[in-house]
Amino acid sequence: MTDAPPLPNIRGRVAQTIREAISRFETADAHEPSGARRRTCRRIAARRQ
């Protein structure tokens, strides 16, 4: 058996990760395209040239 951290520690880390993700989502500029959309837009623009 491997040395796994205790369950409360895992739950705490998961909760912290979720809080950070929600915080990033809430503070993101709604008009700023995501990385995937930005790459797609660049690809489409490159094809049009």
N, C-alpha and C positions, 0 to 999 in steps of 0.2 A: 504494500500500500504506500502511496506517495504521501509526502508531508503537505497536506492541504490546509489552507487557512481555516479557522473556525467559521461556521456558517454566519454568525452575526457580522463578522468582518466582510464577508462576501456581500451580504445584503446591504451593508453600509456603502460599499463601493458601487454597487448597482444603483442604489438610490442617488448617490452623488453624481454618477454618470448621467442619470436621467435628468436630474436637476440642471446639470451643465448644458445638456442638449436642449432642454426647454428654454433655458436662459439665452442660448445662442439663437434659437428660433425666434424668440420674442424680440431680440434686439437687432435681428437682421433687417436690412432695408428691403421693404417689399418690392421696390422697383429695381433692385440689384439682381440680375439674373444669376442663377446658380452656376456652378462650374460646368456642369454637364450641358446646360442650355447655352452657356457662353461658347463652349467648344463647338456645339452644333451650329451656332450662328456663324462662327468663323469658317467652318467647313462649307456652309452654304455660300457665304460671301466669296470664298476662294474659288468655288465652282463657277460663279457668275462672271469672274474676271476673264 
